[in-house]
């Protein structure tokens, strides 16, 4: 007898929706069939969408910025994720410049993640390296981490990695088969003048800074054959020029992630009375750039949220250099993207992400033998009306959505059932 059966739903098989029942035993999907079998528990999906649980590869829970921390810890961050149909997140270790510090950063983050309610993993993060880079990579691999983030900017906080080190890391990514993640903005083009107000963030961090640096790093990838993942692409212009200049490597060696907020909001929101709430890096772009990004959606490989939430009082400042950059949104990432692109968004939030990380094997698809990581999305027109984070605001409230997550199942167990939180189902992966 099976542990759980999910019946009467429209099951997404990676390409289409099919009518089938799903039978789960011992954390895995054992049978997908139109036939009926006995199970200890039966979930009637009532013609809802039965979808592979989502993976968010880009979150910042309890992020230490020195003078301030992001307000969602691993409990509140992953609780929101579960309400959004997500059962696996990847957060980041603190940036370090030497392999000796890497294990310390890993253990610190592991301790902070103990109250997660869903599965979690980590990217290593490097800053202005002062070491043998191969030794750094080998230490990372010893910790069973297969992705490493760097910054091409933030020289003011000593986080920038220089070009020669990026090239070497790309070579190492090919040699040791890991994924190099990059926050891509041209450091020299960023204006950090203290007199800039929050509404000036687009001129402070111009689109050209992203586009120019992305093209440079794409040239490095082409020359080295390395594996690079561009986090939070913000501008359709950047994507258009990458596609035109380096078509052979886009989403083969040079993978492109974007975020829901770049498809929904524009720099016009910075002119609102509460415009400070919409400050993040890279910033929101123009309507024209947003429109182009939507047009080129097929060329976006994955969607991550870059979830980094703060309180209103922490954001409500006049000058840009006083404001922590980042917004929350993990709970509504699927709502936002499905409203815009329907089923075209599903693989970009599940299967595609799992394909990049060896430790996520068996996730991201509804397939026999895979983990029973599934969510049921009930279709009905409604508005985003509440959220479950620690932060006291969400920029997504009152937006239209086409449905709502009714059940979230992680490794065969309910985390969300009938719209309500049931229990944590979490492990390090």
Buried (B, 14 or more C-beta within 10 A) or exposed (E): EBBBBBBBBBBBBEEEBBEBBBBBBEBBBBBBEEEEEEBEEBBEBEEBBBBBBBBBBBBBBBBEBEEEBBBBBBBBBBBBBBBBBBBBBBBBBBBBBBBEBBBEBBEEBBEBBEBBBBBBBBBBBBBBBEBEBBEBBEBBBEBEBBBBBBBBBBBEEEBBBBEEBBBBBBBBBBEBEBBBBBBBBBBEBBEEEEEBBBBBBBEBBBBBBBBBBBBBBBBBBBEBEBBBBBBBBBBBBBBBBBBEBBEEBBBEBBBBBBBBBBBBBBBEBBEEEEBBBBBBBBBBBBEEBBBBBBEBBEBBBBBBBBBBBBBEEBBBBEBBBBBBBBBBBBBBBBBBBBBBBEEEBBBBBBBBBBBBBEBBEBBBBBBEEBBBBBBBBBBEEEEBEEBBBBBEBBBBEEBEBBBBBBBBBBBBBBBBBEEEBBEBBBEEB
